[in-house]
Amino acid sequence: MKKTAAFFVIAAFLAGIASSALAAGDKPRSVTPRGPLTTEESLDIRLFAEAAPSVAYIFTAKIPEGELPTAENLQPAGAGSGFVWDSLGHVVTNNHVIEGADAVAVKLDQGDPIPAKIIGRTPDYDLAVLKLDEMPKRLRPIPLGQSSDLRIGQRVYAIGNPFGLDRTLTTGIVSATGRRLPTARGHEIPGVIQTDAAINPGNSGGPLLDSAGRLIGVNTAILSGSGASAGVGFAVPVDVVNKVVPQLIGKGRVPTPGIGILAVPDNVAVRSNISGVVIADVAKGSPAAKAGLKGIDQRRRTINDIIVDINGKKVETFHDLAQALFELGVGARAKLKILRDGTTREVELTVGDIS
């Protein structure tokens, strides 16, 4: 009996210790105070707080063929990002975000998605402008910067909706400038910004910002075998955006400056040790045709004209020519230096609209 009593006393004692330990373990640990946020952290937080209300979540939908549009038969088609352009309710995004959509809605920082109309789009620059059907009380256009003076290594911020995760902030640097991004019909967007800020599906159409919170580009593409961010993202530079968007708002389209030629691919010209734009063919009635320019003689298989200079700027590639024509714009006069049969001559023509 004494052994049994002793056993119960020891068991009760051990249980009491375990109970006390459990009670102590249930209590939250004390928090270690931290110092103030770093300067960089404070900048990131402030930039996001100021820019996020200007960023839009774009929803697209399709209507079954042969049916009239109703709230019930809209089928989700895709999603992307965008941003508020002005106080009139214009929202900018990528053309590929809204391409083929029968209905578009825009969700801003507060409230429900707002129906919107596509008022202008251009595949050549992968840009589109929407107009909100309803005007929110506090519409915050995004501040505009410039892309001509960007420097490699400069800090940048991307805000968008990757994989449908709205209001996502990623940071990085300008990895390169002056990249070429092919788009529709063989066109190339000039001066594209390359960044290592994480850009994923759903970021398309969202803003790329500098450290002052100003728009410097529109995130539009990634270079990735898997389709997810690989640290190589591209953005349409704001200097192009600021030239294209007002035309989309005013006319619903943007002219494409050109002279009406088909050029030999640059890599083919380089393999032949040719510097300049080799004219393969000339469109009838085009500015080039009126100026007397000639393409390759198919019968003799010989080169006629090579463009080597435009308005005093050396032309080595088709990109050089396209960039110069973009800067000049439709209706401007251009002086071309043409190399034919080893002789250089100068011709003058008017830049046309080849869109």
VENGITA-V550652 format. One line per field, one symbol per residue. ss: DSSP state (a for helix, b for strand, c for the rest). phi: phi as a letter, one per 30 degrees, with the letter a starting at -180 (. if undefined). burial: I if it has 24 or more other ideal C-beta (glycine too) atoms within 12 Angstrom, else O. A space follows every 10 residues. Layout:
BEGIN
ss = ???
phi = ???
burial = ???
END
This chain:
BEGIN
ss = caaaaaaaaa aaaaaaaaaa aaaaaccccc ccccccccaa aaaaaaaaaa aaaabbbbbb bbbccccccc cccbbbbbbb bbbbcccccb bbbcaaaacc ccbbbbbccc cccbbbbbbb bbccccbbbb bbcccccccc cccbcccccc ccccbbbbbb caaacccbbb bbbbbbbbbb bbcaaacbbb bbbbbccccc ccccccbbbb ccccbbbbbb bbcccccccc ccbbbbbaaa aaaaaaaaaa acccccbbcc bbbccaaaaa acccccbbbb bbccccaaaa ccccccbccc cbcccbbbbb ccbbcccaaa aaaaaaaacc ccbbbbbbbb ccbbbbbbbb cbbcc
phi = .dddddeddd dddddddddd dddddddddd dddcdddddd dddddddddd dedccccccb bcceeicddb ddcdceclaa baaddbddjd bcbddddcdi dcbbbbccdb idecebcdca abddchbbbc bddbcddccc dddccbcdcd bdjddbbcba bdhiddhccb babddabidc cdbdhidbdd idccbcddbb ejdejddccc dcicdbacdb abcadcjceb ibcbbddddd edcdeedddd biabdcdabi bccdeedddd dchcckcddd abddideddd didbdddddd hbdccbdcab hicdccbdde ddddddddid jdcbcccccb hiccbcbbbc dcccd
burial = OOOOOOOOOO OOOOOOOOOO OOOOOOOOOO OOOOOOOOOO OOOIOOIIOO IIIIIIIIII IOOOOOOOOO OOOOOOOIII IIIIIIOOII IIIIIIIIIO IIIIIIIIIO OOIIIIIIII IIIIIIIIII IIOOOIOOII IIIIIOIOOI OOOIIIIIII IIOOOIIIII IIIIIIIIII IOIOOOIIII IIIIIIIIII IIIIIIIIII IOIIIIIIII IIOOOOOOIO OIIIIIIIII IIIIIOIIIO OOIIIIIIII IIIIOIOOIO OOOIOIIIII OIOOOIIIOO IOIIIIOOOO OOIIIIIIII IOOOIOIIII IIIIIIOIOI OIOIIIIIII OOOOOOIOII IIOIO
END
